[in-house]
Amino acid sequence: MDSIVADHDARSEELAEEEIVERIFEAVIDQRLPPGMKLSEAALCEAFGVGRMRVRQSLLLLSSREVVELLPNRGAFVASPTAEQAREVFEARVMIEPNVARLAAERATGDDLRLLEQHLRLEAEAHAGNHRRDAIRLSGQFHVLMAQIAGNTVALRMVKELVTRTSLIIGIFGSAGISNCRDNEHAEILGALRARDSETAARLMSEHLRHIQEHLELSGRQEGTSDLVAIFRR
């Protein structure tokens, strides 16, 4: 019985850490935690009502996802990617995703197209409701779905990593209130998939990624002095 209870407690702790991770990530995407802001362990313990060990584990998870930077003898800070790093992420996406779109246009099934249609409806609802975090998340998921349809597991893994990094970049550099994705561009890419037009799908994907990058503000970010406890208090 003791082992069962201990196992349950371990799972509960893991879930609690994931909740902390998700709430910090959401605050970054919502621009409530600016890049470079120090994440005080003591303040986070107070904000979430947990011990220091759980906060440290959560910060380690966030660091592995490149949302938080852990600096020796200084502590944890919200990741602050440079403009050059952001450009490199988009360069990598432009090298990979047009070819992903090309393969998806060649391999998409009827079920795949219906799945993308359903996803676009969710995106439209997020934009209409001005739900910034949902719009960013759904926009990234569209690109992951495209990679899944393309059927290349290596490309899928790379797209997932790049989408995660892009979500952070958009959260930091994007204008508040929008996802930096034009509403109609995913629909145009889907139209190329329906037509089995692989070259148009590749061209549209390349243009789409360039448009996202063009709408980022890659300079003039402000340092934050926000109250962590106030930000996360329910």
Secondary structure as the mmCIF struct_conf table of DSSP 4:
data_model
#
loop_
_struct_conf.conf_type_id
_struct_conf.id
_struct_conf.beg_label_comp_id
_struct_conf.beg_label_asym_id
_struct_conf.beg_label_seq_id
_struct_conf.end_label_comp_id
_struct_conf.end_label_asym_id
_struct_conf.end_label_seq_id
HELX_RH_AL_P HELX_RH_AL_P1 ASP A 2 ILE A 29
TURN_TY1_P TURN_TY1_P1 ASP A 30 GLN A 31
BEND BEND1 ARG A 32 LEU A 33
TURN_TY1_P TURN_TY1_P2 PRO A 35 GLY A 36
STRN STRN1 LYS A 38 LEU A 39
HELX_RH_AL_P HELX_RH_AL_P2 GLU A 41 PHE A 48
TURN_TY1_P TURN_TY1_P3 GLY A 49 GLY A 49
HELX_RH_AL_P HELX_RH_AL_P3 ARG A 52 SER A 64
TURN_TY1_P TURN_TY1_P4 ARG A 65 GLU A 66
BEND BEND2 VAL A 67 VAL A 67
STRN STRN2 VAL A 68 LEU A 71
TURN_TY1_P TURN_TY1_P5 PRO A 72 ARG A 74
STRN STRN3 GLY A 75 VAL A 78
HELX_RH_AL_P HELX_RH_AL_P4 ALA A 83 ARG A 107
HELX_RH_AL_P HELX_RH_AL_P5 GLY A 110 ALA A 128
TURN_TY1_P TURN_TY1_P6 GLY A 129 ASN A 130
HELX_RH_AL_P HELX_RH_AL_P6 ARG A 132 ALA A 150
TURN_TY1_P TURN_TY1_P7 GLY A 151 GLY A 151
HELX_RH_AL_P HELX_RH_AL_P7 THR A 153 PHE A 173
BEND BEND3 GLY A 174 GLY A 174
HELX_LH_PP_P HELX_LH_PP_P1 SER A 175 SER A 175
TURN_TY1_P TURN_TY1_P8 ALA A 176 GLY A 177
BEND BEND4 ASN A 180 ASN A 180
TURN_TY1_P TURN_TY1_P9 ASP A 183 ASN A 184
HELX_RH_AL_P HELX_RH_AL_P8 GLU A 185 ARG A 194
TURN_TY1_P TURN_TY1_P10 ALA A 195 ARG A 196
HELX_RH_AL_P HELX_RH_AL_P9 SER A 198 GLU A 214
TURN_TY1_P TURN_TY1_P11 HIS A 215 HIS A 215
BEND BEND5 SER A 219 SER A 219
HELX_LH_PP_P HELX_LH_PP_P2 ARG A 221 GLY A 224
HELX_RH_AL_P HELX_RH_AL_P10 LEU A 228 PHE A 232
#
